[in-house]
């Protein structure tokens, strides 16, 4: 026996359940696609990180290059080259040894950078520059 009210009930809640079921299936599909995309991107990131493992930090490399240029400029300066002080000779020897060790890959970039900083401080002290100021 069909009651008019039950038809109304079936139309409203039957359609509602279809919509809920549709959104439920669509939601699971979207979650699956997001998880799959995330896994693929995580694999790409791992590949990129492995490929760049041996690449030196570019800012540290550029800063080391600037320190080398500052030390070279100070050593080639006529005032320092005409001064036959033992300190300048020591700095020149240390600088040449440091450059040679880095070229032969006996030093890492971090230790090379640190030693260049120490050497630049000594150069600035000999030039009369106050401590804490780097002159390039």
C-alpha positions in Angstrom: 0.0 0.0 0.0 1.4 3.4 -1.0 0.7 6.4 1.0 1.1 9.8 -0.5 3.3 10.8 2.4 5.7 7.9 1.8 6.2 8.9 -1.8 7.1 12.4 -0.6 9.4 10.8 2.0 11.1 8.6 -0.6 11.6 11.5 -3.0 13.2 13.8 -0.5 15.4 11.4 1.5 16.1 9.1 -1.5 17.5 12.0 -3.4 19.3 13.3 -0.4 21.0 10.0 0.2 22.0 9.9 -3.5 23.6 13.3 -3.1 25.4 12.2 0.1 26.6 9.1 -1.6 27.8 11.1 -4.6 29.8 13.5 -2.4 31.2 10.7 -0.3 32.6 8.9 -3.4 33.8 12.2 -4.9 35.5 13.0 -1.6 37.3 9.7 -1.4 38.4 10.1 -5.1 39.8 13.6 -4.3 41.7 12.4 -1.3 43.2 9.5 -3.3 44.3 11.9 -6.0 45.9 14.3 -3.5 47.7 11.4 -1.7 49.0 10.1 -5.1 50.1 13.6 -6.2 51.8 14.2 -2.8 53.7 10.9 -3.1 54.9 11.7 -6.6 56.1 15.2 -5.5 57.9 13.8 -2.5 59.8 11.4 -4.8 60.8 14.3 -7.0 62.0 16.3 -4.0 64.1 13.4 -2.8 65.7 13.1 -6.3 66.4 16.8 -6.4 67.9 16.8 -2.9 70.1 13.8 -3.7 71.3 15.5 -6.9 72.2 18.7 -5.1 73.9 17.0 -2.1 77.5 17.9 -3.3 76.7 21.4 -4.5 78.5 24.1 -2.3 76.4 26.8 -0.7 76.4 29.6 -3.2 76.2 32.5 -0.8 79.2 31.1 1.2 81.1 30.6 -2.1 80.4 34.2 -3.2 81.4 35.6 0.1 84.6 33.6 0.1 85.3 35.0 -3.4 84.8 38.5 -2.1 87.2 37.8 0.8 89.8 36.5 -1.6 89.5 39.6 -3.7 89.8 41.9 -0.6 93.0 40.0 0.5 94.5 40.1 -3.0 93.8 43.8 -3.2 95.5 44.4 0.1 98.5 42.3 -0.8 98.9 44.0 -4.2 98.5 47.4 -2.7 101.8 49.4 -3.2 101.9 50.5 0.4 101.8 47.0 1.7 104.1 45.6 -1.0 106.8 48.2 -0.4 106.7 47.6 3.3 109.0 44.7 3.9 107.4 43.8 7.2 107.5 40.2 8.3 103.7 40.3 8.9 102.9 40.9 5.2 105.2 38.1 4.2 103.5 35.8 6.6 100.1 36.8 5.4 101.1 36.3 1.8 102.5 32.8 2.6 99.4 31.8 4.5 97.2 33.1 1.7 99.1 31.2 -1.0 99.1 28.0 1.1 95.4 28.5 1.8 94.6 29.0 -1.9 96.7 26.0 -2.9 95.0 23.7 -0.3 91.6 24.7 -1.4 92.4 24.2 -5.1 93.8 20.7 -4.2 90.5 20.0 -2.3 92.4 19.5 1.0 90.0 22.0 2.7 86.3 22.0 2.8 84.4 25.2 1.8 83.5 25.9 5.5 87.1 25.7 6.8 88.3 27.7 3.8 85.7 30.4 4.5 86.7 30.5 8.2 90.4 30.7 7.5 89.9 33.4 4.9 87.9 35.4 7.5 90.8 35.1 10.0 93.3 36.1 7.3 91.1 39.1 6.3 91.0 40.2 9.9 94.8 40.1 10.1 95.1 42.1 6.9 92.6 44.7 8.2 94.6 45.0 11.4 97.8 45.6 9.5 96.1 48.2 7.4 94.8 50.0 10.5 91.1 49.2 10.0 89.2 49.0 13.3 88.2 45.5 14.4 84.7 44.3 13.3 84.9 46.3 10.0 85.6 44.4 6.8 87.0 46.4 3.9 86.8 45.0 0.5 
